[in-house]
Amino acid sequence: MRSLPDDNLSYPVLLETPNGSGSGFYFRTDKKIFLVTALHVLYQKENNTWSLNSDDLKLTSYDKFPNISEAIEFQVDLSKASIRKDDDKDIALIEMANISMDNSNIQWLDGIKKLTQKTANIVVVQPNTLKVFRDVLVSNDVFILGFPSSLGTSKQIEEKRPLLRKGVVAGINTKNKTIILDCPVYFGNSGGMAIEVEEDLPNVKYRVIGVVSQYIPFVEQLKSLELGYINLNFENSGYSVVVPIDTIIELTQEKPE
């Protein structure tokens, strides 16, 4: 049985707005740090136009020892932040910081305010840990990491601590260019990362393959024989849709090594 390296458990970022919550992760290029999430976590669509559902965003994550560390928090003013997005692929990236060439200095950008004054560092995804759509292997193990805030009652889970779920790559949707996982997701998981386990024994690699976008429902149709009414019942099928990492590479103009 494979388990994730400890620092992988620090990848998830909790996103909270006045209108709801979602998941995400930090990603760095040579020059910048981005927050990656699903578009619909930050935006709502009305009359075929996407608009921010709130200007206020709070981010919570942990350093490489997530089980014992205190939270690292940021407040983001989305009206001032620079956001890159793909309306069709359900991906949004917030520019968080510029990085000096020698990595000695991080400059937080307009609209980004660090709330916690501590030396702990955020954990970021590196370009050399990505795996593009064409290389994803069906049946490989996969983990999703995020904050399924819609689960649990009576404080069964700690809402500001991430949960992971293990499944497999169930299939590839070549028409939509999406990845199908045999892994249930719930409200709050949107924007979280999917990590594929790549085994080339004796070596094992953990590759970020995409962003959780939506669950796949099981749709049951109930028809009244007497009145002719039809009701649809939607349940979670246990399958989910992931947008491949390719879109993030395109938006950041970075390529995996």
C-alpha positions as CSV (number, residue, x, y, z in Angstrom):
1,M,0.0,0.0,0.0
2,R,1.4,3.4,-1.0
3,S,1.2,6.5,1.1
4,L,1.9,10.1,0.2
5,P,5.1,11.8,1.3
6,D,4.4,14.0,4.3
7,D,4.9,17.3,2.4
8,N,2.3,16.3,-0.1
9,L,-0.3,16.5,2.7
10,S,0.6,20.2,3.0
11,Y,-0.3,21.0,-0.6
12,P,-4.1,21.7,0.0
13,V,-5.2,25.3,0.5
14,L,-8.6,26.1,2.0
15,L,-10.4,28.9,0.2
16,E,-13.2,30.7,2.0
17,T,-15.4,33.5,0.8
18,P,-18.6,35.0,2.3
19,N,-20.5,32.8,-0.2
20,G,-18.9,29.4,0.3
21,S,-15.6,27.5,0.3
22,G,-13.4,25.4,-1.9
23,S,-10.0,23.9,-2.3
24,G,-6.8,24.8,-4.1
25,F,-3.0,24.6,-4.0
26,Y,0.0,26.8,-4.6
27,F,2.1,26.4,-7.7
28,R,5.4,28.1,-8.6
29,T,7.2,28.9,-11.8
30,D,10.7,30.4,-12.0
31,K,9.3,33.9,-11.5
32,K,5.9,33.6,-9.7
33,I,3.8,31.8,-7.1
34,F,0.2,31.2,-8.0
35,L,-2.9,29.9,-6.2
36,V,-4.7,27.3,-8.4
37,T,-8.3,26.5,-8.0
38,A,-11.5,25.8,-9.9
39,L,-13.1,28.7,-11.7
40,H,-16.5,28.1,-10.1
41,V,-15.1,28.4,-6.6
42,L,-14.4,32.1,-7.2
43,Y,-16.8,33.0,-10.0
44,Q,-20.5,32.6,-10.8
45,K,-22.0,32.5,-14.2
46,E,-25.0,34.6,-15.2
47,N,-26.2,35.3,-18.7
48,N,-23.1,33.5,-20.1
49,T,-20.9,35.9,-18.2
50,W,-18.5,35.0,-15.3
51,S,-18.3,37.4,-12.4
52,L,-16.6,37.2,-9.0
53,N,-19.0,36.0,-6.3
54,S,-17.1,38.0,-3.8
55,D,-14.0,40.3,-3.6
56,D,-13.0,38.8,-0.2
57,L,-11.0,35.6,-0.1
58,K,-9.3,33.9,2.9
59,L,-6.6,31.3,2.3
60,T,-5.5,28.7,4.9
61,S,-2.7,26.1,4.5
62,Y,0.0,24.4,6.5
63,D,3.8,23.9,6.3
64,K,5.5,20.5,5.8
65,F,4.3,19.3,9.2
66,P,0.6,19.7,8.8
67,N,-0.5,17.6,11.7
68,I,1.3,19.7,14.3
69,S,1.7,23.1,12.7
70,E,-0.4,26.2,13.0
71,A,-2.2,27.6,10.0
72,I,-0.6,29.9,7.5
73,E,-3.3,32.4,6.5
74,F,-3.7,35.1,3.7
75,Q,-6.4,37.6,3.0
76,V,-6.9,38.3,-0.7
77,D,-8.7,41.3,-2.2
78,L,-9.8,39.8,-5.5
79,S,-10.7,43.3,-6.9
80,K,-7.0,44.1,-6.8
81,A,-5.4,40.7,-7.5
82,S,-4.3,39.6,-10.9
83,I,-6.3,36.5,-12.0
84,R,-5.8,34.3,-15.0
85,K,-8.6,32.0,-15.9
86,D,-10.0,29.6,-18.5
87,D,-13.8,29.9,-18.7
88,D,-14.2,26.7,-20.6
89,K,-11.8,24.5,-18.5
90,D,-13.0,25.6,-15.0
91,I,-9.6,26.8,-13.9
92,A,-8.5,30.0,-12.2
93,L,-5.1,31.2,-11.1
94,I,-4.4,34.0,-8.7
95,E,-1.0,35.6,-8.9
96,M,0.3,35.6,-5.3
97,A,4.0,36.7,-5.5
98,N,7.0,37.5,-7.6
99,I,10.2,35.5,-6.9
100,S,13.7,36.8,-7.3
101,M,16.0,34.9,-9.7
102,D,18.1,33.5,-6.8
103,N,14.9,32.6,-4.8
104,S,16.1,34.8,-1.9
105,N,13.2,37.2,-2.0
106,I,9.4,36.8,-2.3
107,Q,7.4,39.9,-3.1
108,W,3.6,39.5,-2.3
109,L,1.6,41.3,-4.9
110,D,-1.3,43.8,-4.8
111,G,-4.3,42.5,-2.9
112,I,-2.3,39.8,-1.1
113,K,-1.9,40.2,2.7
114,K,-0.3,37.6,4.9
115,L,-2.1,37.4,8.2
116,T,0.2,35.2,10.1
117,Q,3.6,36.5,11.1
118,K,5.6,33.4,11.3
119,T,8.6,31.8,9.6
120,A,6.7,28.8,8.3
121,N,6.7,28.6,4.5
122,I,3.8,27.6,2.3
123,V,4.3,24.3,0.4
124,V,4.2,24.8,-3.4
125,V,3.9,22.4,-6.3
126,Q,7.0,22.5,-8.5
127,P,6.8,22.3,-12.4
128,N,8.9,19.0,-12.4
129,T,6.2,17.2,-10.4
130,L,3.5,17.7,-13.1
131,K,2.1,15.1,-15.5
132,V,0.3,16.1,-18.6
133,F,-2.9,14.7,-20.0
134,R,-1.4,12.4,-22.6
135,D,0.7,10.6,-20.0
136,V,-2.0,9.9,-17.5
137,L,-2.4,6.1,-17.1
138,V,-5.8,4.5,-16.5
139,S,-5.9,2.2,-13.5
140,N,-3.1,3.9,-11.6
141,D,-3.7,4.8,-8.0
142,V,-4.7,8.5,-7.4
143,F,-5.2,10.7,-4.4
144,I,-7.3,13.8,-4.2
145,L,-6.7,16.4,-1.5
146,G,-9.0,19.1,-0.3
147,F,-11.6,20.4,2.1
148,P,-15.0,18.7,1.7
149,S,-16.8,21.1,3.9
150,S,-20.3,19.6,3.1
151,L,-19.4,16.4,5.0
152,G,-20.0,15.4,8.5
153,T,-22.1,16.5,11.4
154,S,-21.4,17.4,15.1
155,K,-17.8,18.4,14.3
156,Q,-16.8,14.9,13.1
157,I,-14.1,16.5,10.9
158,E,-11.9,19.5,11.5
159,E,-13.1,21.8,8.7
160,K,-9.9,23.7,8.3
161,R,-7.7,20.6,8.0
162,P,-7.5,18.8,4.7
163,L,-8.8,15.3,4.0
164,L,-7.5,13.0,1.3
165,R,-9.3,10.3,-0.7
166,K,-7.7,7.4,-2.6
167,G,-9.0,5.9,-5.8
168,V,-7.9,5.1,-9.3
169,V,-7.8,6.7,-12.7
170,A,-11.0,5.2,-14.0
171,G,-10.9,6.6,-17.6
172,I,-10.0,9.4,-20.0
173,N,-12.6,11.5,-21.7
174,T,-10.8,12.2,-25.0
175,K,-13.6,14.4,-26.4
176,N,-13.6,16.8,-23.4
177,K,-10.0,16.2,-22.5
178,T,-10.8,15.4,-18.9
179,I,-9.7,12.7,-16.5
180,I,-12.3,10.5,-14.8
181,L,-11.5,9.2,-11.3
182,D,-13.1,6.4,-9.3
183,C,-13.1,8.7,-6.4
184,P,-16.1,10.5,-4.9
185,V,-15.9,14.3,-4.3
186,Y,-18.3,16.6,-2.5
187,F,-19.0,20.3,-2.1
188,G,-15.7,21.9,-0.9
189,N,-13.5,19.5,-2.9
190,S,-13.7,21.7,-6.0
191,G,-10.3,23.1,-7.0
192,G,-8.4,20.5,-5.1
193,M,-5.5,18.6,-6.6
194,A,-5.3,15.1,-7.9
195,I,-2.0,13.2,-7.6
196,E,-1.3,10.1,-9.6
197,V,1.0,7.4,-8.2
198,E,3.5,6.4,-10.9
199,E,5.3,3.1,-10.2
200,D,8.5,2.2,-12.1
201,L,9.8,-0.3,-9.5
202,P,11.8,0.2,-7.4
203,N,11.0,3.8,-7.9
204,V,7.7,5.5,-7.1
205,K,6.8,9.0,-8.2
206,Y,3.9,11.2,-7.2
207,R,2.7,13.4,-10.1
208,V,0.1,16.2,-10.0
209,I,-2.3,15.5,-12.9
210,G,-5.1,18.1,-12.5
211,V,-7.7,19.9,-10.6
212,V,-11.0,18.5,-9.2
213,S,-13.9,20.1,-11.2
214,Q,-17.1,18.2,-10.5
215,Y,-18.7,15.0,-9.4
216,I,-20.5,12.7,-11.8
217,P,-24.1,12.1,-10.6
218,F,-26.2,8.9,-10.9
219,V,-29.5,10.2,-12.3
220,E,-32.6,8.2,-11.5
221,Q,-35.8,9.1,-13.3
222,L,-39.1,8.5,-11.5
223,K,-42.3,8.8,-13.4
224,S,-45.9,8.9,-12.1
225,L,-47.9,6.5,-14.2
226,E,-51.1,8.2,-13.1
227,L,-50.2,11.8,-13.6
228,G,-47.3,11.6,-16.0
229,Y,-45.0,13.7,-13.8
230,I,-41.3,13.0,-14.0
231,N,-39.0,13.6,-11.1
232,L,-35.2,13.3,-11.3
233,N,-33.2,12.1,-8.3
234,F,-29.5,12.9,-8.3
235,E,-27.0,10.9,-6.2
236,N,-23.2,10.8,-6.1
237,S,-22.0,8.0,-8.4
238,G,-18.6,7.9,-6.8
239,Y,-16.9,9.1,-10.0
240,S,-15.4,12.6,-10.4
241,V,-14.0,14.8,-13.2
242,V,-10.6,16.3,-13.1
243,V,-9.3,19.1,-15.4
244,P,-5.8,18.1,-16.6
245,I,-2.7,20.1,-15.5
246,D,-2.2,21.1,-19.1
247,T,-4.4,24.2,-18.7
248,I,-2.3,25.4,-15.7
249,I,0.8,25.0,-17.8
250,E,-0.8,27.0,-20.6
251,L,-2.0,29.8,-18.3
252,T,1.5,30.1,-16.6
253,Q,3.4,29.5,-19.8
254,E,5.4,26.9,-18.0
255,K,6.3,23.4,-19.2
256,P,7.1,20.4,-17.0
257,E,10.7,19.3,-17.0
